[in-house]
């Protein structure tokens, strides 16, 4: 049973590593709180595609992305530990650097296709979130869940 639990954790961490590298390759750097939310949403989108919002949405796109988290507090909290372990492994292996709360891709990686790629909507939401302060972003996340 313990071995199965460890294997499941390793799979979760490897999925988040792929997602985080994909995000950082496209967006170069992003704060920890934003990486946590958007990597969770990307993973969730792969397994449960909803299609509520599209890339045609232009107003309040960050708030709409955060609203996708609504009602998923426990699942999000459960996934945070995997996301943090993924970032830790990426840092240990020299793939990313963490300065204050910003995570930045270190190694120049060749463009590769990732298993978990962000939708155009999530891509726009990530770019729009860069203008929002982390404190305000986290307030909105906490209000949504």
N, C-alpha and C positions, 0 to 999 in steps of 0.2 A: 504494500500500500504506500509506504514512504517513497519507494522508487518511482511509482506512478505519479505521485505528487511532485517530485523533483522534475520528472520529465515534462509534466504539464507546465510547470513554472519556467523551464528552459524554453519551451515553445512560445509561451507568452512573451518572454524577454526577447527572443529572437525576432518575433513579429514587431515589437516596439522598436528594436534597433533598426530594422528595415524602414519603418515609418519615419523615425527621427532623422535618419540619414537622408531620406527622400525629401523631407521638409527643409532640412538645412542646405541641401544641394541647390534647391530652387530658391530659397529665401535668404541664404547666407548666414543669418543669425536671428535668434528669437529668444525672448526671455523664457525662463523656466516655467512660469505659470501658464504662459501661452502655449509652449511646447506640450505641456501636460494635457491641456484641454484639447488642442487640435489633434494630437496623436491619438487620443482616446476617440474623438469623433471620426477620424479616418478609419480606425480599426472597426468601430461600430458600423460605419457606413458600408464596409466591405461585407460584413456578415448579415446586416439587416438594411439593405438599401431602401430608403424611404422616398426620396425625391420630393420632399416638401418644398424646398427652395431650389432655385436654379441659378446659374451664373447671370441670368437676366436681372436678378434682384440688384438694386443699386442703393436703396436707402436702408439705413440701420442694419447693414449686412453683418456686422460683428454681433449685434444683439440677436439677430436671427440665428446665427451660428450657435451662440450660447444657449438659445432657447431649445436647441436640439438635445441638450443635456437634461431638460426638465423631467423630473420624476426618476432620475437614474443616480441619485446620490450614493446609494450603497455600492452599486456596480462601479461607479466612477472612483470611489474611495478604494475599492478593492484593486482597481487597475493602477492607481497611483504608485503603489509599491513596485509594480513591474516596470513602470515608466522610469521611476527613479533608479532602479537597478540597471536598466538599460543605459541610461545616461552615465551612470557610474562606470559601467563596463566600457562604454565608448571613450570616456575620459582616461581610464586606465590604459587602454590600448592606443592612446594618442590620436584618436580620430576627431575628438572635439576638445575645445577648451571652455572652461567656465570662468568668466570674469564678472564678479559681482553676481548678478542674476542672469546675465546674458550667456547663451550657449552659441558657440561659433564653430563651424566646420574647420578643421585644421588642415588635413591632408587634401591636396588637390586630387580629387577622385575623377576618374573618367566617367563620362555620362553613361549610366547603365540603367536598365529598366528595373524598377523596383516592383515587388509583388504588390505592395500596398501604396497606391498613389492617390494623391488628393484629387477630389473632384474640382471642376472649375469654380464651383460655389465656395468650397473650403479654401481654395487658392486665393480667391478675392477677399475672403474674410480674414485670412492670415495677413495679407498685405494691408488691409484696412485697420487691423488691430495694432499695427506698428505705430499708429498715431495716437493710440490710447495708452494712458499711464497704467502701469501694472496694478496699482492700487485700485483704480476705477474698474479695471478689467476683472479683478478678483471679487470686488463688490457685486458686480453683475453676475458672475458665476455663482456666488453664494446665494444671491436672490433667486436665481433660476432653479437651483436644485432644491 
